[in-house]
Amino acid sequence: MKSFLFTFLRFVAYALIMLGCSILIELDFKNGSANENDVIEVSQHIILFVIIIIGFLSVLTNKSHQVFMAILSLFITAHLIREHDAWFDSHFPSIGWFPFVVVLIIISGAILIKKFKSFIEQTNSVRNTLGFGILLIALANLHVFTRYYGKPSSWRAVMGDNYLYQVERISEETVELVAYTMMFIAIVELFFQVKKGLNKTE
C-alpha cells in the first residue's frame, strides 16, 4: 500500500509539473509572440539552470555516481549555452557560443579519459532506472523529434500562402520546453536514485 501511494503521489507531482509547463505555454500563446525574452524561452533557461544545479549538487554530495552526474551536468550546461546563442552572438560576435561548448567538451573528454571505467560502471548502474529512461526519451524528443517537427518546409506545406514563421517557432519552442521539463523530472529522479546508493549494475 505504501509503495502504491508513493507511486500515485509521484504521478500527481509529474502531472502538476506538466500542468505548470502547459500554463507557461498558454501565456505565450495568448500573447501571440515567440521572441527570445518570452515566457517559453525564459522558462527553458530557468529549467536548464535548475537541472545543472541539481546535477552538480549530486556530484558534490554523492560519491557513488560522481563521474556520471558530472558528465551529464556538463552535457546539460552545453544545452544552456546553446540556448543563449543570441546573447553570445551579441557579446562575442567574432566567436559566438561554440568555443564555450568546446571547452565543456574538452573538460568532459578529460574526465572520461581519466575515469572512463567508472563512467561505464556508473552508467550501467542507472540504465534501468526510471530517471534514466525518462532522460533518454527527453533527449530523443529534443534532438530528433523537435528538429523534424520544426522543419520550415513542413509548416509551409500546411499553411501554404498563410505561412507564419511565428506559429512555426512558438510550436517548436513548445515541444522543446516539454523536452526540457522531462529532463528536469529525469534529473530529480536520478538525484534521489543516486542518493539511495544505487551503485550496482541492474
MDTraj code that builds the backbone (N, CA, C; nanometers):
import mdtraj as md
import numpy as np

residues = "MET LYS SER PHE LEU PHE THR PHE LEU ARG PHE VAL ALA TYR ALA LEU ILE MET LEU GLY CYS SER ILE LEU ILE GLU LEU ASP PHE LYS ASN GLY SER ALA ASN GLU ASN ASP VAL ILE GLU VAL SER GLN HIS ILE ILE LEU PHE VAL ILE ILE ILE ILE GLY PHE LEU SER VAL LEU THR ASN LYS SER HIS GLN VAL PHE MET ALA ILE LEU SER LEU PHE ILE THR ALA HIS LEU ILE ARG GLU HIS ASP ALA TRP PHE ASP SER HIS PHE PRO SER ILE GLY TRP PHE PRO PHE VAL VAL VAL LEU ILE ILE ILE SER GLY ALA ILE LEU ILE LYS LYS PHE LYS SER PHE ILE GLU GLN THR ASN SER VAL ARG ASN THR LEU GLY PHE GLY ILE LEU LEU ILE ALA LEU ALA ASN LEU HIS VAL PHE THR ARG TYR TYR GLY LYS PRO SER SER TRP ARG ALA VAL MET GLY ASP ASN TYR LEU TYR GLN VAL GLU ARG ILE SER GLU GLU THR VAL GLU LEU VAL ALA TYR THR MET MET PHE ILE ALA ILE VAL GLU LEU PHE PHE GLN VAL LYS LYS GLY LEU ASN LYS THR GLU".split()
xyz = np.array([
    [0.0826, -0.1215, 0.0000],
    [0.0000, 0.0000, 0.0000],
    [0.0859, 0.1263, 0.0000],
    [0.1909, 0.1217, 0.0803],
    [0.2806, 0.2372, 0.0891],
    [0.3471, 0.2645, -0.0452],
    [0.3880, 0.1591, -0.1160],
    [0.4522, 0.1738, -0.2467],
    [0.3550, 0.2311, -0.3492],
    [0.2307, 0.1836, -0.3446],
    [0.1287, 0.2336, -0.4364],
    [0.1022, 0.3810, -0.4125],
    [0.0933, 0.4197, -0.2852],
    [0.0695, 0.5597, -0.2505],
    [0.1829, 0.6476, -0.3005],
    [0.3065, 0.5996, -0.2840],
    [0.4225, 0.6753, -0.3314],
    [0.4178, 0.6914, -0.4834],
    [0.3800, 0.5848, -0.5538],
    [0.3689, 0.5906, -0.6994],
    [0.2609, 0.6894, -0.7417],
    [0.1489, 0.6875, -0.6720],
    [0.0392, 0.7801, -0.7025],
    [0.0825, 0.9242, -0.6796],
    [0.1507, 0.9493, -0.5679],
    [0.1960, 1.0853, -0.5374],
    [0.3005, 1.1318, -0.6389],
    [0.3812, 1.0395, -0.6853],
    [0.4803, 1.0716, -0.7888],
    [0.4093, 1.1139, -0.9175],
    [0.3029, 1.0397, -0.9526],
    [0.2247, 1.0754, -1.0711],
    [0.1628, 1.2143, -1.0561],
    [0.1067, 1.2419, -0.9390],
    [0.0456, 1.3723, -0.9142],
    [0.1500, 1.4833, -0.9285],
    [0.2694, 1.4599, -0.8745],
    [0.3766, 1.5589, -0.8840],
    [0.4139, 1.5848, -1.0303],
    [0.4287, 1.4771, -1.1082],
    [0.4615, 1.4918, -1.2500],
    [0.3499, 1.5646, -1.3247],
    [0.2259, 1.5301, -1.2900],
    [0.1115, 1.5931, -1.3559],
    [0.1084, 1.7432, -1.3281],
    [0.1403, 1.7818, -1.2054],
    [0.1429, 1.9238, -1.1696],
    [0.2553, 1.9970, -1.2420],
    [0.3689, 1.9301, -1.2558],
    [0.4812, 1.9899, -1.3287],
    [0.4433, 2.0127, -1.4750],
    [0.3797, 1.9120, -1.5370],
    [0.3392, 1.9254, -1.6764],
    [0.2275, 2.0288, -1.6922],
    [0.1408, 2.0374, -1.5905],
    [0.0370, 2.1404, -1.5921],
    [0.1005, 2.2789, -1.5890],
    [0.2011, 2.2945, -1.5035],
    [0.2723, 2.4223, -1.4982],
    [0.3362, 2.4561, -1.6320],
    [0.3927, 2.3550, -1.6965],
    [0.4515, 2.3726, -1.8293],
    [0.3459, 2.4203, -1.9284],
    [0.2268, 2.3603, -1.9220],
    [0.1172, 2.3966, -2.0123],
    [0.0715, 2.5411, -1.9893],
    [0.0668, 2.5811, -1.8630],
    [0.0250, 2.7180, -1.8304],
    [0.1242, 2.8195, -1.8865],
    [0.2528, 2.7888, -1.8744],
    [0.3552, 2.8776, -1.9293],
    [0.3412, 2.8900, -2.0812],
    [0.3155, 2.7786, -2.1460],
    [0.2970, 2.7783, -2.2909],
    [0.1757, 2.8622, -2.3292],
    [0.0675, 2.8458, -2.2519],
    [-0.0564, 2.9194, -2.2798],
    [-0.0349, 3.0703, -2.2721],
    [0.0513, 3.1151, -2.1802],
    [0.0781, 3.2585, -2.1664],
    [0.1346, 3.3161, -2.2955],
    [0.2300, 3.2453, -2.3568],
    [0.2871, 3.2932, -2.4832],
    [0.1865, 3.2821, -2.5969],
    [0.1052, 3.1777, -2.5958],
    [0.0037, 3.1633, -2.6995],
    [-0.0941, 3.2809, -2.6942],
    [-0.1323, 3.3210, -2.5741],
    [-0.2250, 3.4326, -2.5589],
    [-0.1615, 3.5640, -2.6034],
    [-0.0303, 3.5762, -2.5786],
    [0.0407, 3.6976, -2.6201],
    [0.0656, 3.6994, -2.7703],
    [0.0630, 3.5810, -2.8305],
    [0.0831, 3.5718, -2.9755],
    [0.2238, 3.6082, -3.0186],
    [0.3223, 3.5811, -2.9323],
    [0.4603, 3.6164, -2.9656],
    [0.5524, 3.4988, -2.9414],
    [0.6697, 3.5058, -3.0046],
    [0.7691, 3.3988, -2.9886],
    [0.9087, 3.4573, -3.0011],
    [0.9465, 3.5374, -2.9036],
    [1.0767, 3.6034, -2.9048],
    [1.1690, 3.5447, -2.7988],
    [1.2950, 3.5874, -2.8012],
    [1.3954, 3.5344, -2.7094],
    [1.3602, 3.5593, -2.5630],
    [1.2877, 3.6694, -2.5372],
    [1.2580, 3.7056, -2.3983],
    [1.1170, 3.6675, -2.3550],
    [1.0495, 3.5849, -2.4338],
    [0.9142, 3.5441, -2.3990],
    [0.9159, 3.4330, -2.2941],
    [0.7980, 3.4001, -2.2428],
    [0.7851, 3.3078, -2.1295],
    [0.8453, 3.1713, -2.1589],
    [0.8171, 3.1155, -2.2759],
    [0.8663, 2.9823, -2.3091],
    [1.0184, 2.9790, -2.3095],
    [1.0809, 3.0761, -2.3733],
    [1.2275, 3.0813, -2.3808],
    [1.2884, 3.0977, -2.2423],
    [1.2360, 3.1914, -2.1660],
    [1.2889, 3.2158, -2.0315],
    [1.2710, 3.0920, -1.9442],
    [1.1577, 3.0252, -1.9590],
    [1.1313, 2.9034, -1.8819],
    [1.2318, 2.7945, -1.9161],
    [1.2645, 2.7815, -2.0431],
    [1.3657, 2.6840, -2.0846],
    [1.4977, 2.7106, -2.0145],
    [1.5387, 2.8367, -2.0120],
    [1.6660, 2.8734, -1.9497],
    [1.6651, 2.8435, -1.7997],
    [1.5549, 2.8766, -1.7342],
    [1.5449, 2.8527, -1.5894],
    [1.5497, 2.7032, -1.5588],
    [1.4744, 2.6251, -1.6364],
    [1.4713, 2.4797, -1.6147],
    [1.6104, 2.4200, -1.6333],
    [1.6792, 2.4599, -1.7389],
    [1.8143, 2.4085, -1.7625],
    [1.9082, 2.4469, -1.6488],
    [1.8964, 2.5703, -1.6018],
    [1.9818, 2.6167, -1.4917],
    [1.9567, 2.5349, -1.3652],
    [1.8302, 2.5076, -1.3353],
    [1.7951, 2.4278, -1.2175],
    [1.8473, 2.2847, -1.2329],
    [1.8347, 2.2292, -1.3536],
    [1.8854, 2.0940, -1.3797],
    [2.0358, 2.0874, -1.3521],
    [2.1076, 2.1883, -1.3990],
    [2.2527, 2.1926, -1.3805],
    [2.2886, 2.2007, -1.2314],
    [2.2162, 2.2838, -1.1574],
    [2.2399, 2.2957, -1.0136],
    [2.2186, 2.1619, -0.9437],
    [2.1072, 2.0945, -0.9762],
    [2.0781, 1.9639, -0.9158],
    [2.1868, 1.8631, -0.9517],
    [2.2304, 1.8659, -1.0776],
    [2.3336, 1.7736, -1.1226],
    [2.4644, 1.7910, -1.0487],
    [2.5117, 1.9137, -1.0391],
    [2.6387, 1.9380, -0.9710],
    [2.6254, 1.9213, -0.8194],
    [2.5049, 1.9449, -0.7668],
    [2.4812, 1.9185, -0.6246],
    [2.4961, 1.7688, -0.5979],
    [2.4486, 1.6890, -0.6920],
    [2.4638, 1.5434, -0.6802],
    [2.6110, 1.5040, -0.6857],
    [2.6872, 1.5716, -0.7707],
    [2.8310, 1.5435, -0.7812],
    [2.9000, 1.5693, -0.6474],
    [2.8588, 1.6760, -0.5806],
    [2.9224, 1.7145, -0.4547],
    [2.8796, 1.6291, -0.3367],
    [2.7588, 1.5729, -0.3444],
    [2.7039, 1.5037, -0.2274],
    [2.6984, 1.3521, -0.2391],
    [2.7128, 1.2990, -0.3605],
    [2.7020, 1.1539, -0.3799],
    [2.8231, 1.1006, -0.4558],
    [2.9160, 1.0414, -0.3827],
    [3.0399, 0.9944, -0.4427],
    [3.0207, 0.8739, -0.5343],
    [2.9149, 0.7976, -0.5129],
    [2.8969, 0.6727, -0.5886],
    [2.8763, 0.6948, -0.7384],
    [2.8240, 0.8143, -0.7770],
    [2.7958, 0.8397, -0.9182],
    [2.8495, 0.9759, -0.9634],
    [2.9615, 1.0164, -0.9069],
    [3.0164, 1.1483, -0.9372],
    [3.0487, 1.1662, -1.0848],
    [3.1097, 1.0667, -1.1448],
    [3.1531, 1.0799, -1.2845],
    [3.0327, 1.0897, -1.3769],
    [2.9370, 1.0005, -1.3597],
    [2.8165, 1.0022, -1.4432],
    [2.7436, 1.1350, -1.4324],
    [2.7212, 1.1823, -1.3104],
    [2.6474, 1.3068, -1.2898],
    [2.7269, 1.4280, -1.3379],
    [2.8592, 1.4222, -1.3279],
    [2.9426, 1.5329, -1.3771],
    [2.9319, 1.5447, -1.5292],
    [2.9429, 1.4312, -1.5988],
    [2.9327, 1.4318, -1.7451],
    [2.7940, 1.4772, -1.7878],
    [2.6914, 1.4271, -1.7200],
    [2.5541, 1.4669, -1.7520],
    [2.5332, 1.6160, -1.7300],
    [2.5864, 1.6688, -1.6202],
    [2.5709, 1.8113, -1.5882],
    [2.6428, 1.8992, -1.6899],
    [2.7614, 1.8576, -1.7316],
    [2.8348, 1.9332, -1.8337],
    [2.7611, 1.9291, -1.9675],
    [2.7016, 1.8150, -1.9972],
    [2.6234, 1.7990, -2.1199],
    [2.5037, 1.8936, -2.1205],
    [2.4344, 1.9030, -2.0076],
    [2.3198, 1.9932, -1.9960],
    [2.3660, 2.1390, -2.0000],
    [2.4828, 2.1671, -1.9429],
    [2.5374, 2.3030, -1.9468],
    [2.5600, 2.3478, -2.0903],
    [2.6027, 2.2557, -2.1749],
    [2.6207, 2.2871, -2.3171],
    [2.4876, 2.3276, -2.3805],
    [2.3796, 2.2630, -2.3394],
    [2.2468, 2.2994, -2.3896],
    [2.2096, 2.4417, -2.3479],
    [2.2418, 2.4759, -2.2221],
    [2.2093, 2.6097, -2.1732],
    [2.2862, 2.7159, -2.2514],
    [2.4131, 2.6903, -2.2784],
    [2.4929, 2.7839, -2.3583],
    [2.4341, 2.7992, -2.4971],
    [2.3951, 2.6867, -2.5569],
    [2.3358, 2.6904, -2.6914],
    [2.2041, 2.7676, -2.6923],
    [2.1272, 2.7569, -2.5846],
    [2.0005, 2.8293, -2.5770],
    [2.0227, 2.9803, -2.5684],
    [2.1420, 3.0211, -2.5236],
    [2.1743, 3.1637, -2.5141],
    [2.2568, 3.2099, -2.6343],
    [2.2368, 3.1464, -2.7484],
    [2.3174, 3.1793, -2.8658],
    [2.3082, 3.3268, -2.9053],
    [2.1899, 3.3865, -2.8908],
    [2.1730, 3.5278, -2.9267],
    [2.2595, 3.6166, -2.8376],
    [2.2641, 3.5823, -2.7068],
    [2.3448, 3.6604, -2.6124],
    [2.4926, 3.6490, -2.6460],
    [2.5390, 3.5289, -2.6737],
    [2.6794, 3.5087, -2.7078],
    [2.7146, 3.5773, -2.8397],
    [2.6231, 3.5734, -2.9355],
    [2.6479, 3.6380, -3.0638],
    [2.6602, 3.7896, -3.0493],
    [2.5836, 3.8467, -2.9548],
    [2.5880, 3.9921, -2.9361],
    [2.7083, 4.0359, -2.8527],
    [2.7503, 3.9520, -2.7569],
    [2.8622, 3.9876, -2.6694],
    [2.9973, 3.9362, -2.7207],
    [2.9935, 3.8302, -2.7987],
    [3.1154, 3.7748, -2.8583],
    [3.0921, 3.7517, -3.0079],
    [3.0711, 3.8606, -3.0818],
    [3.0326, 3.8486, -3.2237],
    [3.1340, 3.7743, -3.3109],
    [3.2585, 3.7743, -3.2717],
    [3.3604, 3.7110, -3.3557],
    [3.3703, 3.5602, -3.3333],
    [3.3209, 3.5125, -3.2176],
    [3.3330, 3.3688, -3.1892],
    [3.1996, 3.3020, -3.1567],
    [3.1028, 3.3789, -3.1030],
    [2.9726, 3.3215, -3.0706],
    [2.9786, 3.2240, -2.9525],
    [2.8861, 3.1274, -2.9526],
    [2.8716, 3.0353, -2.8397],
    [2.9586, 2.9102, -2.8526],
    [2.9977, 2.8754, -2.9739],
    [3.0607, 2.7458, -2.9992],
    [3.1883, 2.7209, -2.9187],
    [3.2823, 2.8157, -2.9086],
    [3.4052, 2.7895, -2.8322],
    [3.3793, 2.7535, -2.6862],
    [3.2739, 2.8082, -2.6281],
    [3.2423, 2.7791, -2.4882],
    [3.1954, 2.6349, -2.4726],
    [3.1230, 2.5868, -2.5730],
    [3.0812, 2.4466, -2.5712],
    [3.2016, 2.3553, -2.5913],
    [3.2953, 2.3988, -2.6754],
    [3.4174, 2.3211, -2.6988],
    [3.4941, 2.3033, -2.5677],
    [3.4991, 2.4083, -2.4859],
    [3.5662, 2.3994, -2.3560],
    [3.5012, 2.2905, -2.2706],
    [3.3673, 2.2859, -2.2714],
    [3.2963, 2.1829, -2.1955],
    [3.3258, 2.0435, -2.2498],
    [3.3364, 2.0334, -2.3816],
    [3.3685, 1.9045, -2.4444],
    [3.5077, 1.8583, -2.4024],
    [3.6020, 1.9515, -2.3976],
    [3.7387, 1.9188, -2.3569],
    [3.7420, 1.8720, -2.2117],
    [3.6694, 1.9440, -2.1253],
    [3.6633, 1.9052, -1.9835],
    [3.6008, 1.7667, -1.9694],
    [3.4899, 1.7454, -2.0424],
    [3.4225, 1.6148, -2.0364],
    [3.5134, 1.5042, -2.0875],
    [3.5862, 1.5337, -2.1968],
    [3.6789, 1.4359, -2.2528],
    [3.7889, 1.3997, -2.1551],
    [3.8404, 1.5014, -2.0851],
    [3.9468, 1.4772, -1.9875],
    [3.8964, 1.3891, -1.8729],
    [3.7733, 1.4153, -1.8282],
    [3.7150, 1.3336, -1.7211],
    [3.6965, 1.1899, -1.7677],
    [3.6462, 1.1741, -1.8907],
    [3.6214, 1.0398, -1.9424],
    [3.7505, 0.9615, -1.9624],
    [3.8545, 1.0297, -2.0095],
    [3.9828, 0.9617, -2.0279],
    [4.0366, 0.9104, -1.8947],
    [4.0212, 0.9929, -1.7920],
    [4.0734, 0.9569, -1.6603],
    [3.9836, 0.8587, -1.5857],
    [3.8511, 0.8725, -1.6077],
    [3.7559, 0.7934, -1.5280],
    [3.6592, 0.7142, -1.6161],
    [3.7066, 0.6672, -1.7299],
    [3.6158, 0.6017, -1.8246],
    [3.5507, 0.4772, -1.7651],
    [3.6297, 0.3958, -1.6970],
    [3.5752, 0.2731, -1.6371],
    [3.4666, 0.3057, -1.5353],
    [3.4910, 0.4066, -1.4533],
    [3.3923, 0.4472, -1.3537],
    [3.2653, 0.4981, -1.4205],
    [3.2829, 0.5723, -1.5301],
    [3.1669, 0.6258, -1.6025],
    [3.0800, 0.5127, -1.6562],
    [3.1425, 0.4116, -1.7158],
    [3.0681, 0.2975, -1.7698],
    [2.9962, 0.2233, -1.6584],
    [3.0655, 0.1997, -1.5482],
    [3.0055, 0.1274, -1.4353],
    [2.8872, 0.2049, -1.3770],
    [2.9061, 0.3345, -1.3619],
    [2.8001, 0.4172, -1.3041],
    [2.6815, 0.4301, -1.3993],
    [2.7093, 0.4384, -1.5286],
    [2.6010, 0.4442, -1.6272],
    [2.5221, 0.3138, -1.6272],
    [2.5943, 0.2027, -1.6211],
    [2.5280, 0.0721, -1.6176],
    [2.4387, 0.0571, -1.4951],
    [2.4801, 0.1168, -1.3849],
    [2.4042, 0.1017, -1.2604],
    [2.2724, 0.1790, -1.2623],
    [2.2602, 0.2796, -1.3507],
    [2.1361, 0.3579, -1.3565],
    [2.0571, 0.3345, -1.4846],
    [2.1091, 0.2542, -1.5747],
    [2.0494, 0.2427, -1.7089],
    [1.9078, 0.1866, -1.7072],
    [1.8721, 0.1098, -1.6047],
    [1.7370, 0.0535, -1.5972],
    [1.6463, 0.1279, -1.4996],
    [1.6897, 0.2443, -1.4553],
    [1.6090, 0.3213, -1.3608],
    [1.5088, 0.4085, -1.4351],
    [1.4068, 0.4517, -1.3625],
    [1.3043, 0.5382, -1.4200],
    [1.3641, 0.6694, -1.4700],
    [1.4522, 0.7287, -1.3898],
    [1.5107, 0.8566, -1.4271],
    [1.5892, 0.8500, -1.5560],
    [1.6679, 0.7450, -1.5740],
    [1.7489, 0.7312, -1.6948],
    [1.6594, 0.7098, -1.8162],
    [1.5525, 0.6325, -1.7992],
    [1.4589, 0.6103, -1.9092],
    [1.3926, 0.7396, -1.9537],
    [1.3480, 0.8200, -1.8572],
    [1.2865, 0.9491, -1.8893],
    [1.3872, 1.0397, -1.9589],
    [1.5116, 1.0368, -1.9121],
    [1.6169, 1.1182, -1.9717],
    [1.6374, 1.0830, -2.1189],
    [1.6429, 0.9547, -2.1506],
    [1.6618, 0.9118, -2.2885],
    [1.5466, 0.9573, -2.3772],
    [1.4241, 0.9448, -2.3264],
    [1.3070, 0.9883, -2.4031],
    [1.3110, 1.1394, -2.4258],
    [1.3487, 1.2140, -2.3223],
    [1.3567, 1.3600, -2.3333],
    [1.4606, 1.4021, -2.4364],
    [1.5759, 1.3360, -2.4361],
    [1.6819, 1.3693, -2.5314],
    [1.6410, 1.3336, -2.6743],
    [1.5719, 1.2204, -2.6902],
    [1.5228, 1.1816, -2.8223],
    [1.4202, 1.2829, -2.8720],
    [1.3353, 1.3287, -2.7812],
    [1.2362, 1.4310, -2.8144],
    [1.3046, 1.5599, -2.8585],
    [1.4045, 1.6011, -2.7802],
    [1.4725, 1.7288, -2.8045],
    [1.5562, 1.7278, -2.9314],
    [1.6341, 1.6218, -2.9516],
    [1.7327, 1.6218, -3.0593],
    [1.6864, 1.5531, -3.1884],
    [1.5773, 1.4785, -3.1808],
    [1.5286, 1.4109, -3.3014],
    [1.3899, 1.4634, -3.3405],
    [1.2914, 1.4397, -3.2541],
    [1.1547, 1.4784, -3.2879],
    [1.1417, 1.6280, -3.3137],
    [1.1955, 1.7102, -3.2224],
    [1.1815, 1.8552, -3.2354],
    [1.2411, 1.9073, -3.3650],
    [1.3561, 1.8518, -3.4048],
    [1.4237, 1.9002, -3.5253],
    [1.3403, 1.8739, -3.6508],
    [1.2775, 1.7571, -3.6562],
    [1.1950, 1.7253, -3.7730],
    [1.0585, 1.7934, -3.7640],
    [1.0067, 1.8028, -3.6437],
    [0.8779, 1.8689, -3.6216],
    [0.8839, 2.0149, -3.6643],
    [0.9981, 2.0788, -3.6427],
    [1.0112, 2.2210, -3.6716],
    [1.0636, 2.2532, -3.8108],
    [1.0657, 2.1555, -3.8994],
    [1.1148, 2.1814, -4.0355],
    [1.0267, 2.2854, -4.1046],
    [1.0829, 2.3977, -4.1523],
    [1.0039, 2.5018, -4.2191],
    [0.9241, 2.4494, -4.3379],
    [0.9817, 2.3541, -4.4119],
    [0.9129, 2.3019, -4.5298],
    [0.7793, 2.2368, -4.4930],
    [0.7756, 2.1680, -4.3781],
    [0.6513, 2.1041, -4.3341],
    [0.5461, 2.2081, -4.2980],
    [0.5888, 2.3123, -4.2275],
    [0.4946, 2.4158, -4.1880],
    [0.4447, 2.4964, -4.3078],
    [0.5324, 2.5192, -4.4040],
    [0.4895, 2.5891, -4.5262],
    [0.3893, 2.5050, -4.6039],
    [0.4100, 2.3739, -4.6022],
    [0.3176, 2.2844, -4.6725],
    [0.1797, 2.2886, -4.6077],
    [0.1745, 2.3006, -4.4761],
    [0.0476, 2.3039, -4.4038],
    [-0.0232, 2.4388, -4.4208],
    [0.0530, 2.5475, -4.4069],
    [-0.0076, 2.6814, -4.4079],
    [-0.0119, 2.7467, -4.5447],
    [0.0683, 2.6949, -4.6386],
    [0.0668, 2.7499, -4.7736],
    [0.0979, 2.8981, -4.7768],
    [0.0125, 2.9739, -4.8455],
    [0.0341, 3.1189, -4.8584],
    [0.0142, 3.1921, -4.7261],
    [-0.0459, 3.1245, -4.6293],
    [-0.0700, 3.1866, -4.4987],
    [0.0406, 3.1533, -4.3981],
    [0.1536, 3.1073, -4.4496],
    [0.2646, 3.0680, -4.3622],
    [0.3078, 3.1825, -4.2717],
    [0.3199, 3.1504, -4.1408],
    [0.3669, 3.2464, -4.0417],
    [0.4827, 3.1839, -3.9644],
    [0.5978, 3.2466, -3.9733],
    [0.7155, 3.1961, -3.9015],
    [0.6905, 3.1919, -3.7516],
    [0.6137, 3.2888, -3.7032],
    [0.5869, 3.2979, -3.5603],
    [0.5156, 3.1724, -3.5086],
    [0.4235, 3.1202, -3.5871],
    [0.3497, 2.9997, -3.5485],
    [0.4446, 2.8800, -3.5446],
    [0.5275, 2.8690, -3.6472],
    [0.6250, 2.7594, -3.6528],
    [0.7188, 2.7639, -3.5329],
    [0.7705, 2.8822, -3.5030],
    [0.8696, 2.8966, -3.3961],
    [0.8099, 2.8664, -3.2592],
    [0.6926, 2.9224, -3.2307],
    [0.6359, 2.9024, -3.0985],
    [0.5959, 2.7560, -3.0780],
    [0.5557, 2.6893, -3.1857],
    [0.5212, 2.5479, -3.1765],
    [0.6453, 2.4639, -3.1475],
    [0.7551, 2.4924, -3.2171],
    [0.8794, 2.4192, -3.1955],
    [0.9338, 2.4446, -3.0555],
    [0.9292, 2.5701, -3.0114],
    [0.9789, 2.6034, -2.8781],
    [0.8940, 2.5366, -2.7698],
    [0.7660, 2.5182, -2.7983],
    [0.6779, 2.4490, -2.7046],
    [0.7219, 2.3043, -2.6842],
    [0.7513, 2.2366, -2.7938],
    [0.7965, 2.0980, -2.7859],
    [0.9301, 2.0908, -2.7116],
    [1.0179, 2.1873, -2.7355],
    [1.1461, 2.1919, -2.6644],
    [1.1241, 2.2100, -2.5141],
    [1.0305, 2.2957, -2.4782],
    [1.0026, 2.3181, -2.3360],
    [0.9538, 2.1898, -2.2695],
    [0.8690, 2.1152, -2.3390],
    [0.8218, 1.9870, -2.2865],
    [0.9402, 1.8919, -2.2663],
    [1.0326, 1.8901, -2.3624],
    [1.1510, 1.8036, -2.3514],
    [1.2368, 1.8444, -2.2323],
    [1.2565, 1.9744, -2.2135],
    [1.3366, 2.0217, -2.1001],
    [1.2668, 1.9919, -1.9669],
    [1.1344, 2.0000, -1.9662],
    [1.0594, 1.9673, -1.8454],
    [1.0766, 1.8198, -1.8107],
    [1.0757, 1.7340, -1.9120],
    [1.1002, 1.5914, -1.8912],
    [1.2421, 1.5674, -1.8400],
    [1.3376, 1.6454, -1.8901],
    [1.4749, 1.6337, -1.8426],
    [1.4846, 1.6729, -1.6961],
    [1.4060, 1.7728, -1.6564],
    [1.4033, 1.8133, -1.5155],
    [1.3521, 1.6991, -1.4282],
    [1.2427, 1.6369, -1.4718],
    [1.1884, 1.5223, -1.3980],
    [1.2925, 1.4114, -1.3893],
    [1.3621, 1.3882, -1.5018],
    [1.4635, 1.2825, -1.5055],
    [1.5769, 1.3090, -1.4074],
    [1.6251, 1.4330, -1.4028],
    [1.7390, 1.4633, -1.3154],
    [1.6982, 1.4569, -1.1686],
    [1.5745, 1.4924, -1.1376],
    [1.5261, 1.4793, -0.9999],
    [1.5203, 1.3322, -0.9615],
    [1.4671, 1.2494, -1.0517],
    [1.4616, 1.1052, -1.0266],
    [1.6028, 1.0492, -1.0051],
    [1.6948, 1.0869, -1.0945],
    [1.8315, 1.0374, -1.0845],
    [1.8982, 1.0842, -0.9556],
    [1.8716, 1.2066, -0.9167],
    [1.9313, 1.2611, -0.7948],
    [1.8947, 1.1741, -0.6743],
    [1.7670, 1.1418, -0.6615],
    [1.7227, 1.0624, -0.5468],
    [1.7630, 0.9160, -0.5594],
    [1.7642, 0.8651, -0.6839],
    [1.8071, 0.7274, -0.7035],
    [1.9553, 0.7108, -0.6689],
    [2.0353, 0.8080, -0.7090],
    [2.1775, 0.8053, -0.6773],
    [2.1999, 0.8238, -0.5277],
    [2.1191, 0.9090, -0.4679],
    [2.1315, 0.9351, -0.3247],
    [2.1069, 0.8096, -0.2422],
    [2.0241, 0.7204, -0.2948],
    [1.9964, 0.5942, -0.2260],
    [2.1148, 0.4991, -0.2300],
    [2.2166, 0.5352, -0.3095],
    [2.3334, 0.4486, -0.3200],
    [2.3133, 0.3389, -0.4209],
    [2.2443, 0.3724, -0.5297],
    [2.2172, 0.2751, -0.6345],
    [2.3439, 0.2568, -0.7166],
    [2.4343, 0.1738, -0.6697],
    [2.5647, 0.1610, -0.7326],
    [2.5950, 0.0209, -0.7843],
    [2.4901, -0.0603, -0.7986],
    [2.5096, -0.1927, -0.8538],
    [2.4470, -0.2001, -0.9917],
    [2.5078, -0.2731, -1.0799],
    [2.4523, -0.2878, -1.2139],
    [2.3189, -0.3585, -1.2062],
    [2.2200, -0.2950, -1.2719],
    [2.0853, -0.3535, -1.2697],
    [2.0837, -0.4835, -1.3490],
])
top = md.Topology()
chain = top.add_chain()
for i, resn in enumerate(residues, 1):
    res = top.add_residue(resn, chain, resSeq=i)
    for name in ("N", "CA", "C"):
        top.add_atom(name, md.element.get_by_symbol(name[0]), res)
traj = md.Trajectory(xyz[None], top)
